Amino acid sequence: MHSGIHLLGQDRPDLYEGGNPEEFSDLHPAWRRDMAALAPWARLESPDVVPGETTLLWQGRTPEGTGTLLACRACASSQDAAFALVQTGALPLWGGLVAGVQSSGRGQLRRVWVSGPGNVHLSVRWPLPFGADQAWNPILSLAVGSALAEALNGMDVPVQLKWPNDILWQEHKVGGVLLEDRAGELVVGIGLNLDLAPPVEALREGHAVPAASFRDMGSNYSPLTLAWALVNRMQISYLNTLRRTAPNDFLHSLSCRLAWMGRMVCLDHGQERVCGTMQGLAGDGGLILLTGEGSRVFHSGSVTPVERVRGI
């Protein structure tokens, strides 16, 4: 038994065998299907996820029958909850937490992430590179984002990676990746607009592209089933990349697959807006733009196709 987390099914087998949590039934029809498909479930109570509160979690079995799958109906942030579970020892490497809804979901630069029921809000405990693999650390976000895009394409979801870590379908944002390292523990957050995409008026001012959902592209995946198929595929893709590919070779290959490669784009970098042709990626993962002043490398910023930028 883990410190701070109690698996009720250990002393009440009836709570595990055939368990199908009813508390998820009103979230979304897709959740209802998933909870039935991945039963039996065990109830867990962890007072550490939210300080001073007891949070009810459920542990199910992945479709492949292995791995750790935790689900909660609602939380402030799946990232914060996952880190709390890591601290208790309840979330092993490649284990994850899927939240039905989030009240304080976040993306890059702590921007608000709209977290509607029926979408994917997944946080996975991810291994940090060690030994010779530490050369990947500066480009880890790109490696994870590439693994997600590759996994989705392998499931007939045609997407591209938008530098540095957004997922696009037909130049619409359908998801994103957030990496957070706390005291040497890495948790990867994955948000996907499975059923619901925020309307234009709900997007931040100056957003690069409109949002879309998997439903818009005709995909009928459900949150838990998709989340765990992705974890399995991403794990294989990521580990194979680290074992078989040098960082520079990976960056060259990824450059060819980035959204808007070879096109004119504008990059908003702090108070500066720079326009130029996307040339590829530098050795540290920075974006190379060919501007009127020559090639420049950027390590942060929001990229937008030049035709979408007002006032150009």
C-alpha angles and dihedrals in degrees: 000000000000123000110260096009128086123199102211091192090069092072098023108048089176088069090059108037107081092351113166111172111229093196089080096051096091096046098080137321090250091058090051090054093047095049090054094044095049098042143157097076132185125213119234129186118205120179090187101068092074113021111246094008135091111233119201113222131176127216118207137168124265117241088255091053095242137087134045119289120181125179133188126185095224140353139160093251131353087213094058092043092050092051089051090053091048089056092054092048091244097119116061126195110295090016117126148192122223117198123202092212136354127211095197106026115163140194133191117333086016091285115164114267113207105232111195125174111265093036126104118259104172132165119189129190101235129195117246114228113258137186112002090354091070087089084078094062097093091052099034094116090055092048092052093044090049091050090053093049091047091049093051093047088051087057093053093260103130106214140148132212115246110206121289107007116325125116117225135193115189089341092307122116112243100163151348145209128231123191119197126180117195118179092334096314117115124206121183116209118205122190121185129179094227100159107358133041123189114252120245093260090058094054122097119266111271095022112173100225138001120262128248137178135231087248088062089060093048096256118146103191121141124224105253097036092049094043094056096041086055094049091053094046094043092050091054094044095046096047092045090051092052093046100043108028134062115227093246092051090049092051092049091051093045092049089064091053101045120115112262095011109171093012131113111263138166122228121203106210112177106301092341128091116198124184126197147116118296106242101173140264131321122227092267094049096262118146116250117215124184103219135172086270094052131261117342130184123218128190099190139018143094117281122211131175107255092238090062095052114099119226096024 
